[in-house]
């Protein structure tokens, strides 16, 4: 089985862009990915493309994948649209890696896009809702925030997680996002602000919730023989894992964990032949503050029930033992659904190459991305390491 290398990655700005289309946003990300490649790259060498999107706003097409690849000059290249709710482009990257390993492609494109800010609040709530269990949860009146609020309430009740510990997720990620020029909410917030935001779904407030955003991301992966022609600063995708979970909370044995995260991480760690102790930093799916805390536990960064103490210890700060969401995460950087997974990959790519600007943390050699669909019905986890095999 061939090694797979990440040779280029980029994202558009995330935010609200009424003058942009899903095509133009994807074009911005694709051009950025090509320009991030060290050597001279001919886009005609791309053998296959996988594009993630939920396909909600922006007058998008059922053939949105081929539409955006056509826009960037890849018409004729086989393109598969991947829909896995918020885990769409994380799942698309897995497909691209599989294509390289299976030798059906030497170069593959993975990416994603979403336009969400042209919809009304009611439409946004509907489309976010159908990312989860529709028949018994969402259509019965439970909002997306309402689902995660139940998880937060259960975690607080069972383990003593506090309001302040939830708020520290927002404070950390906004501080990181303030250094990210692509972030939707690129400003810092105080702990007092984060603790006293307007209630959205008790116990979650405005500062616990990520924004809905427009944006796109793109990553170019290649076999080793191609990668050696393109870069002297290689990033290997050494592990990939994907798992599905019970879509509805009422179907799960516990509200305080996302089993698909653990299953996907186990696959990725086994694939990469690493343990959680080898992971230097991570981009995790923090659609809500509680989601980041659950990720700490489900990925094995800390013991079950200890996520509140873990963030309070400073372990996930840029100068901590394992920085998390140096990009600002979904909370600050934004969450254009289909673009989020490969947007995470872009941050890992930059950090491992020493190109993250003011966010750069030195000494990182192994990173992880964790991309969740809905409230845990789908999860994709990838492990990245610097250097040739």
Secondary structure as UniProt FT lines:
FT   STRAND          4..11
FT   TURN            18..19
FT   HELIX           22..35
FT   HELIX           43..45
FT   STRAND          48..52
FT   TURN            58..59
FT   TURN            62..63
FT   HELIX           64..71
FT   TURN            72..73
FT   TURN            75..76
FT   STRAND          78..82
FT   HELIX           85..87
FT   HELIX           88..101
FT   TURN            102..103
FT   STRAND          107..114
FT   TURN            117..118
FT   HELIX           121..129
FT   TURN            130..131
FT   HELIX           134..138
FT   TURN            139..141
FT   HELIX           144..159
FT   HELIX           163..177
FT   TURN            178..179
FT   TURN            181..182
FT   TURN            184..185
FT   HELIX           191..195
FT   STRAND          199..201
FT   TURN            202..203
FT   STRAND          204..205
FT   HELIX           206..208
FT   STRAND          214..223
FT   HELIX           224..230
FT   STRAND          235..244
FT   HELIX           249..251
FT   HELIX           259..272
FT   HELIX           276..278
FT   STRAND          281..283
FT   HELIX           289..299
FT   TURN            304..305
FT   HELIX           307..312
FT   TURN            313..316
FT   TURN            318..319
FT   STRAND          323..324
FT   TURN            326..327
FT   HELIX           329..333
FT   HELIX           337..339
FT   HELIX           340..353
FT   HELIX           357..359
FT   TURN            362..363
FT   STRAND          366..373
FT   TURN            374..377
FT   STRAND          378..386
//
